[in-house]
Amino acid sequence: MPTHVAIQPGRLYPQPGYTVQIDKEGKWTSTLIFLCHRTSAVALTPRPGAPHPEIGFIVVSQVTITFNEGDLAEIVCQYAGVEDKDDEKENAQFSMGLSLSEEPLLSHIRYKDLPVKEREYLKLIAAGKDKDDQGNKLRDKVTSDRGKEALAKIDRGQTSYYSPRVTWRESWVRNRPVEAEELNKMGKIDTPEGPAPALADGRNWLRNGCTQNQDGKAFRLELEWLASEREGWDSQIYAHT
């Protein structure tokens, strides 16, 4: 004859068997189910940060309590974490993005050698001004071949152009948050890790972004680099130091 064991108040009953998952970045997750008397649920429920009973480097990230019929409460604990490894980027993932951004026409490298005055006149014309303060026609002061070429484009309404923007991203998980040294490289010329595409025409990379998401004891970091236009980022502005 089967024996019935009642759920006693003040005791937490782990249920046999549980699942463990490891994703491609090395993040571990696990789900455990506990039962207890409903009057003890609040007191006995594992809190976020509590360690897994068998896998010490993962901790509770989320808990769901379901109060069932009678005096039973079911507690579902989600755990997450990352192994402490010598090479935290062992499972790092890389991705690339390509988009177009709208830039002022006169910032194009084709017009970089325009005389300073002509550049000023063209900017005024693009802004809708026809004459200078003395009443002289601005377009009559644009005399260089390259200046006239830019003027023709402005006359037909083209005041900008689309410039390719290449981004490179690296993501990985570890057991600690982003550090000051990593944040201090933001906005600086930097060389990305991984198989980043080779850049031509003097282009280089700028550390452009950093995001962090925490799940239990797993911190997912993503770094982003932005490729420059031709001739690279201005080293006087975006220097390493």
Phi, psi and omega in degrees: 000129183296148179259130179265124178254116182283149175284116184269138175302144176087002180236141178254128185249099176295138179269143184294143177078143175202168182252150175226134177234144175233120183272180187292341178268358178096011179278131178261137173225150181210153178235125176239146179241134177235152172241150175200170174291140185302330181287345181255359188301313183296319183287325188264344183300126175300135181269157174308131183102346179291138183287154173294142184294340182235338181243096192294337185270003173246147185227166180296129176249333181203144181228137174236128178249127177244123178266112183266183179299152181074221184252019187262137173235134178251127182246120179252118182251128174260128180246150177208149179177181183223142175295148174275105185243155176297320178249096184292342180261021181304324182249026180300145179246147182233146178211158181231144176233148179226126180216177178241139176238147181273125182236154178300139183305316186286354176274354179294144183301335179298334183248020183291333183262015176298142174305145185303315181296317179298321179299319179295318179297318181295323178295320179293319178297317179297333179276358176100010181264137183259328186230158176275187184293340179266002178088007178280143179291127182294323184292336178290343181270355178267104189244340182286155180299317182290326176294318178295325177297314179295322179298319179298321178293318178296320180299328180270007174095007181266101181249003179212172176215161179266125181250134178293141178235119179254129176241146178234132183235143175234132179227145177199167178240150178207179186260019177214156183283176179299146184253162184300321181300323179288322179290327183292345177275355180296138179075016181242152173297131188206155178255119181288157176271168178083183184280059180295145181295145177289139180255146182244174175059036176077007179292154174214186187248149176237131175292111195252336185198156176211126176235152179221134175230133182251136174222106185062236178256025177247122178250115178265120179251143174226123177255146180229139176240146180242127179286145182277176167285182176302146178079358170084171176290146181296111184292338177287335181261320187249033181295162180294329184242000000 
